[in-house]
Amino acid sequence: MVSRVMGMTTALLLSTAVSYAADATAFDSGRFDWSGRYVGVQAGYIEGDVDTSLSVPGNNINAAATASALAVGSTDLDPNGFTIGLYAGFNEQRDNVVYGIEGDINYTDIDDTASVVTPMGLVPARTTDTLEMDFLATIRARLGLAQDNVLLYGTGGVAFANAELDRDLDWAFLDGCPIVAGLQRCHSGGDDFRTGYTVGGGLEYAHDNGYNFKLEYLYVDLGNEEFQTVNTSIPGQNLIHTVDLAFHIVRFGISKKF
């Protein structure tokens, strides 16, 4: 459902942009003045795009363990949920061009766990990934074209988050590690995602009573992180894990202009 909503939102924004671009004379600043400060509330859907992988540097690990570890190096995390927050900013207008700065702070309902096990023919192994994030904030520039009280804009800037990914790798090798769900938990680790970038766009309508309503899409890329785990019972047996993390957000907002 989230993907369908995102697709519909993107299609709406693109179709609006194309129709405006097809008729440059359609942009007329009209009577409404977008200049000024505003504060608002927003809510919507957030969906994660997570890629995980594993590599074996070849130190102190045999061929059977290497094959099992590589087979469970990528899980199928599919984090999604709702987001709600506050935003504030200001606009300046020159003719039909509107530009400004906007910042927001949001709660995000991201908490997902996924596991993968080895296929038949390999020594049993299992990787479990857990991703959590309950905070996301952005500071962005906005640039758009106004047609009276309708604004089509693009936006981009910096993103801040508290996303955390934890990974456990369990296998049947007799390494003397703690036993969890029938397998020995020999590798555990994780990494944090704190900053990244965001780009997107939106459509905003200004009502005569001073309230504005917006539909917005944001892509948030929190980057690529790499971390190592070391076998708790075999010193020097390292595994290298790589995680790419990004999010797609569709949200609606209501703000008051001052």
C-alpha positions in Angstrom: 0.0 0.0 0.0 2.8 2.4 0.9 4.5 1.9 -2.5 1.2 2.5 -4.3 0.6 5.7 -2.4 4.2 6.9 -3.1 3.7 6.1 -6.8 0.5 8.0 -7.0 2.0 11.0 -5.2 5.0 11.0 -7.5 2.8 10.7 -10.5 0.6 13.6 -9.3 3.6 15.9 -8.7 5.2 15.0 -12.1 1.9 15.5 -14.0 1.5 18.9 -12.4 5.0 19.9 -13.2 4.7 18.7 -16.8 1.4 20.6 -17.3 3.0 23.8 -15.9 6.1 23.4 -18.0 4.0 22.9 -21.1 2.6 26.4 -20.6 5.1 28.8 -19.2 2.5 31.5 -19.2 0.5 29.6 -16.6 2.8 30.9 -13.9 1.4 34.1 -12.7 2.0 35.3 -9.2 -1.5 36.7 -9.1 -2.8 38.3 -5.9 -1.4 35.9 -3.3 1.9 36.7 -1.6 3.9 33.7 -0.4 6.4 35.7 1.6 6.5 35.2 5.3 7.0 32.7 8.1 4.9 29.6 8.8 4.7 26.7 11.3 2.8 23.5 10.8 2.1 19.8 11.5 2.6 16.9 9.1 2.0 13.2 9.0 2.4 10.4 6.4 4.0 7.1 5.4 7.7 6.2 5.5 9.2 3.2 3.7 12.8 2.0 3.9 15.1 0.8 1.2 17.8 -1.4 2.8 20.6 -3.4 1.2 22.8 -5.6 3.3 25.8 -7.7 2.3 28.6 -9.7 3.9 32.2 -10.4 2.8 34.8 -12.7 4.3 38.4 -11.3 4.4 39.8 -14.9 4.6 41.5 -14.7 7.9 41.2 -17.7 10.2 38.0 -19.1 8.7 37.6 -22.4 6.7 35.8 -23.0 3.4 32.7 -24.4 5.0 32.2 -21.5 7.3 32.9 -19.1 4.5 30.2 -20.6 2.3 27.6 -20.6 5.1 28.4 -17.0 6.1 28.1 -15.7 2.5 24.8 -17.6 2.0 23.2 -15.6 4.8 24.9 -12.3 4.1 21.8 -10.5 2.9 18.4 -10.3 4.6 15.1 -9.0 3.4 14.4 -6.1 5.7 11.2 -4.2 4.7 10.8 -1.4 7.2 7.8 0.9 6.9 5.4 2.7 9.2 3.9 6.1 9.9 5.6 9.5 10.6 4.3 12.6 12.3 6.0 15.8 13.1 6.3 19.6 13.2 7.8 21.9 10.6 8.6 25.6 10.3 10.1 27.9 7.7 9.9 31.1 5.7 9.4 32.1 2.1 10.4 35.0 -0.1 8.8 35.8 -3.4 10.1 37.5 -6.5 7.5 37.7 -9.2 6.3 34.1 -9.5 9.5 32.6 -8.0 9.2 31.5 -4.4 12.3 30.4 -2.3 13.0 29.8 1.3 14.2 27.5 4.1 12.3 24.8 5.9 13.1 22.6 8.9 11.2 19.7 10.4 11.4 17.2 13.3 9.5 14.0 13.2 8.7 10.7 15.0 9.1 7.7 12.7 7.6 4.3 13.5 10.5 2.1 12.1 11.1 -1.2 13.8 11.7 -4.3 11.6 13.4 -7.6 12.0 14.3 -10.1 9.2 16.2 -13.4 9.2 17.7 -15.7 6.5 18.9 -19.2 6.8 21.3 -21.3 4.7 19.9 -23.4 1.9 20.1 -27.2 1.9 23.6 -28.6 1.5 25.4 -26.1 3.6 26.3 -26.1 7.3 23.2 -24.5 9.0 23.6 -20.7 9.6 21.2 -17.9 10.3 21.6 -14.1 10.1 19.1 -11.8 11.9 19.0 -8.1 11.2 17.0 -5.5 13.2 16.5 -1.9 12.1 15.0 0.7 14.4 14.5 4.5 13.9 12.1 6.8 15.7 13.6 10.2 14.9 14.2 12.0 11.6 14.8 15.7 11.0 15.7 17.8 8.0 16.9 21.3 7.1 16.1 22.1 3.4 16.0 24.8 0.9 12.9 25.2 -1.2 12.5 26.7 -4.6 9.2 26.8 -6.5 6.9 28.5 -9.0 3.6 30.1 -7.8 0.4 30.4 -9.7 -1.6 32.6 -7.4 -2.2 30.5 -4.3 -0.8 27.2 -5.7 2.9 26.5 -5.3 4.9 23.7 -7.1 8.3 23.4 -5.5 11.4 21.3 -5.2 13.4 20.9 -2.0 16.7 19.5 -0.8 19.1 19.6 2.1 20.5 17.7 5.1 18.9 14.9 7.1 19.5 13.8 10.7 18.3 10.5 12.1 18.9 7.9 14.9 18.7 4.8 12.8 20.4 1.7 14.2 21.0 -1.7 12.6 22.0 -4.7 14.7 23.1 -8.0 13.2 23.5 -11.5 14.7 25.1 -14.4 12.8 24.5 -17.9 14.3 25.8 -21.2 13.0 26.2 -24.9 13.8 30.0 -24.9 14.0 31.3 -26.0 17.4 33.1 -22.8 18.2 32.0 -22.6 21.9 29.8 -19.6 21.4 26.5 -19.0 23.3 23.6 -21.0 21.9 20.6 -19.1 20.6 17.6 -21.0 19.1 19.7 -24.1 18.5 22.7 -22.4 16.9 25.9 -20.9 18.2 25.8 -17.0 18.2 29.4 -16.2 17.2 29.2 -12.9 15.4 27.2 -9.9 16.6 27.5 -6.2 15.7 25.9 -3.2 14.1 26.2 0.4 13.1 24.4 3.8 13.5 23.1 6.1 10.7 23.1 9.7 11.9 23.3 12.0 8.8 22.6 12.1 5.1 20.9 14.1 2.4 17.3 14.5 1.2 15.7 15.7 -2.0 12.1 15.9 -3.1 9.2 18.1 -4.1 5.7 19.0 -3.3 2.5 20.8 -4.2 1.1 23.4 -1.7 -2.2 25.3 -1.6 -2.7 28.5 0.3 -6.2 29.2 1.7 -7.6 32.7 2.2 -7.8 32.0 6.0 -4.0 31.9 6.3 -3.7 28.1 6.4 -1.6 26.2 3.8 -2.0 22.6 2.8 0.8 20.6 1.2 1.4 17.2 -0.3 5.1 16.3 -0.3 7.5 13.5 -1.3 11.0 13.2 0.2 13.8 10.8 -0.6 16.2 10.4 2.4 19.6 8.8 1.9 21.4 8.0 5.1 24.4 6.5 3.3 26.5 3.4 3.3 28.1 2.0 6.5 30.6 -0.8 7.0 31.3 -2.6 10.2 33.2 -5.7 11.3 32.3 -8.5 13.7 34.8 -10.9 15.4 34.0 -14.4 16.4 33.5 -14.3 20.2 35.5 -17.6 20.6 38.0 -17.4 17.8 40.2 -14.3 17.9 41.1 -12.9 14.5 38.1 -14.5 12.7 36.5 -11.3 11.2 33.5 -10.8 8.9 32.8 -7.5 7.1 29.2 -6.3 6.8 27.9 -3.5 4.6 24.6 -1.7 4.8 23.0 0.9 2.5 20.0 2.7 4.0 17.5 5.1 2.4 13.8 6.0 2.9 10.9 7.2 0.9 8.4 9.5 2.5 4.9 10.7 1.4 3.3 13.2 3.8 0.6 15.8 4.1 1.0 19.0 6.0 -1.1 21.9 7.4 0.7 25.1 8.3 -0.3 28.6 9.5 1.3 31.6 7.8 2.3 34.7 9.8 
